[in-house]
Structures are given as C-alpha cells and as structure tokens.
Amino acid sequence: MLEEIKAYWYNLKTEYENKYGDTFLSDFNQSKKYLEQMQSYLQSKLEECPSNVDAVCTLASVMLELRDGEAEYVEFLENFLDKFDNALDDKDKARIYTNIAFAEDYSRKSLEYLTQAEELKSPFAETYTALGLYYFSEYEFYRNQKNISISNEYFKMARDIDESYECSLNYAVSLYELKEYEKAKNLFLDLLSLYSDRMWLKLCIAYCEVHLGNKEEAISYLEQVKSGQDDNNYLSTDDIAEYQIFDAYYALEEYDIFLSYCDEEVDDSCYTADWAHLFYALWLKGKMERFVKLEDKNRTYLDEAIKEAMADENYDSEEEKQETIASWKEDKVKFEEMLSRIKEHNSRPAMELKLYPEYSCFMVDCVRHRLLKNERTGIINYFMKKLYVIANIFFVLSLILMLLVILQNLNLIHIMPITRLEELERFLHYGLIANCIAYISLLISIIMRVINFKINKTRNKNNCKSANTNKRLRILKLLFKILLIIFTFIIVGISLLFTFLALIEIPDIPA
C-alpha cells in the first residue's frame, strides 16, 4: 500500500506546486486543503484495512501537519498499537515506536520508545539517528565521554543503514568529538567530493586540520568558508556563525587574522564577558584602547545586571531571586579573575572548536521529509539492476558466439557441415559476421558495466560498511571472477586469431 500512498501524495504535491509555484507545505493555509484530502484518502484506506501500518503512520504524520497536536498524535499511534498488538510484527512495532519518539523531542520518554524500537532490532536508520542525537545532546550538557561513545555507535549504525548526507555527517562529527581527527577528516573529505558546495564541510575539515597541526591546510579551507546561511542548502548546520570561523584562527595562533574577523562590530553584537580568548588576543597584540573599552563595557553590564536582579520583584520565590543574584555575581567574579590572569600572567586561554550533528527530523513516515525522499533513489536502483542484467546478457551472448565459431573451426562441432569450397567460404564469411556481432556485444557489455561502476562509485563514495559476507564465500567469489576473466581473455584471444586467419583465407565474398 505504501507505493499507492506515495503516488497519491506525489500527485497532491505536484498539483500544489503547479498551482502556487511554491514548495509544498511552505504555506499552511494554502496546503491545508491538500492535507485534508490526504487525510480523507488515508482514512478510507484504513476503513478497507484497519491494521495497515503504512496508512496509519502516514495519517499520524498528516495529523501533525494539520496541527492537531502532539498529544493526539501520540495517543493515535499508541491506540493503534494496543488494538493490533498481536497482528504487528517487530518491524512494524519498531517503526511506530520510532514515530512516537519523534513527538517526545529527546526527552526520557523519547528514549524509552527508541530503546523499545532498538530491542525489536529496528531496521530504520531514523531509530539509531535519534538515539545518536539523544546521547550527543547528553554529552553536550554533561560532558561525559561515555555519552559521546554511545552516540558514535548509534550514528555508525544509522550510517550502515542509510548513507545519506545527514547520517554520514553525524557519524563524522561524533568521530571528531572522540578526537579521531584523521578518521573524521577523511569522512568529511569523502562527503565534500559529493557535496562540493557545502560550507559546513569545509569548516569541519578546517577544524580537523587545526587539531592535526596542519596549519596551511586549515587556513586554506577557512578562507573558503562564508558565514551566514548557505544559499544552496537548508540544514541547520549550513547556517555558519562568524565566531565559528574566527575562533579557528585563534586556535591557529593567527591573532591578527582573528582580530580582523572579530572586530569592534562583534563587541557591540555579542556577549563577550566570557570571551577570554578575545581579551587575550587584544592584550597580546597591544590593542589597549579596545581592550579597556571592552573591559569597561562588560564590567558595567554585569554591575547593572546585578542591580536589576536585586531590584526585580517578579520572581516566583525569594529563593529564585537569590539564585539569580548569586549567578550574576559569580559571572562578575569570573570576569575579574579572567582579566587578572591575562594582565598578570599573560595566560593563553584554550580554545575549544565545537562541531555539531544535524538535529534533523527522525519520524520514519514524515510526509514533509521522508515520504518521497527515496523516489529518485528507487528509480536509480531500478535502472542499475536492469543495466546489470542487460550487460550480463550481452556478455554471455558474445562468449557463446565466439565459442561456437571456435569449436566449428576446431571441427569439434558441426553447426554447418562443410563439404565443398563454397561451403567453406560461406562458413568463413558467416563466422566473421558472428565474431563481429560477438565483439559488438562484448563492447556493449563493457560500456554498460563501466556506467554501472561509475554510478555505484559516486553513490557509495563514503561507504565504510564492513562486509558481512562470510570470508570463505568472498574468496570463492573472487576466485570465480578471476577464472572468468582469464577464460574470457582466452576465448577473445583465440577468436581474434581465427578472425585474422579467416580474413586471410577468404578469397571473395560469396554471392
């Protein structure tokens, strides 16, 4: 039923975009009637088959798009699970659990649903992407290395299932956070070879080069990075902040370049009270006027924040008020201590260059992001399978033709009994034609295989999956391929020899 649902959704999408000249679902009011049509269609499908998972999961996603509420969405799917629990297999349950988890937004409840999906051996990359993102966010908050290790494992599992940009990026970022800089860099480079316009990838590679001590390479990539939203791409990671660029120059100890990027406009637009690296660079380079100005500005800001917190009466409790005041006072103390370290000890603050995964939608049946995602991929896969089969047919045909002519020449078979000179000439002539057909068939087969190989190479450029095939079986397959290649070369060689001899022996072309 899923293909029918996709086709119906595709028709609605096409109709919308032709009518409005805009991306489907970009405007809720314009999209609403199409969503309602989809809702009615799915409800009719459920009336025909109440236990259909494709219909119920897609309908749940449509409900979210219609803004029916996350609670209703969760309740709808949970009721379906309760009603058809015995009729659903593990794959269907894992799919629904993952979809429910999406609405819980990385909470402990979300983790419970995702864990249930994992225990059912979920075949969906979305399950493991979500688990990876959950533990990555835990790592960011608690700075616990165990969490980033777990996150890395889940991101790898997701990438083994789905080699998309997002899955590959997330895995590479987790390797970076594990300080596996060389491995991370190689993955980022592989991605860049496929997505050459992604600024975020260039920044990621630059960060890896910084940590690897490759200063020139790092600067080369940094010079290509532009801040702001990447015009060609739409993911959250494609929106690059200025500090993500100039902080790298600080890490490289290129303080003049750092300060040229991190100029006085930054002082006015950013909270810099905890920017120890900026104060250090200004102090080191003797930019005392700006240093003093920034010092006074932040000290005044913190003093006023403390006063406002003390005067504010809009607190839920006295305890909350005292906590807020204490927090601002702590910030003030830290600020003064930071200044003291720089002025008295010329102490260089460390710079942590952070990378982030793509916190993308992980609903398996999301009508906005997933339903038609693999439409083009499916067409390519179908084409490649057909191309491979046709290439094999031409290959076998070419070998059979050449082999028949060879065996006839060796008098081992008698396709055409030869008793007279005319018959010999005719055989040589027809043998040449057969060999020519064979050579053309072989050439066509080779061209098709080359096309197939190039497509595969492009699609699987960043595939790091380990082979699951038995080692002995892999060796046998390899030996078979080697023997087939040797056999083909022998047949072609003998065929070419007989063709040459035939060309010499034919006195003329028979009438």
Secondary structure, DSSP 8 states (H G I E B T S, - for coil): -HHHHHHHHHHHHHHHHHHHSS-TTSSHHHHHHHHHHHHHHHHHHHHH-TT-HHHHHHHHHHHHHTT--HHHHHHHHHHHHHHSGGG--HHHHHHHHHHHHHHHTTSHHHHHHHHHHHHTT---HHHHHHHHHHHHHHHHHH--HHHHHHHHHHHHHHHHH---HHHHHHHHHHHHHTT-HHHHHHHHHHHHHH-TT-HHHHHHHHHHHHHHT-HHHHHHHHTT---EE-TT--SGGGEE-HHHHHHHHHHTT-HHHHHHHS-HHHHHHS--TT-HHHHHHHHHTT-HHHHHHHHHHHHHHHHHHHHHHHH----S-HHHHHHHHHHHHHHHHHHHHHHHHHHHH------------------TT-TTTTTTTTHHHHHHHHHHHHHHHHHHHHHHHHHHHHHHHHHHHTTS--SS---SHHHHHHHHHHHHHHHHHHHHHHHHHHHHHHHHHHHHHHHTTT------S-HHHHHHHHHHHHHHHHHHHHHHHHHHHHHHHHHHH--S---
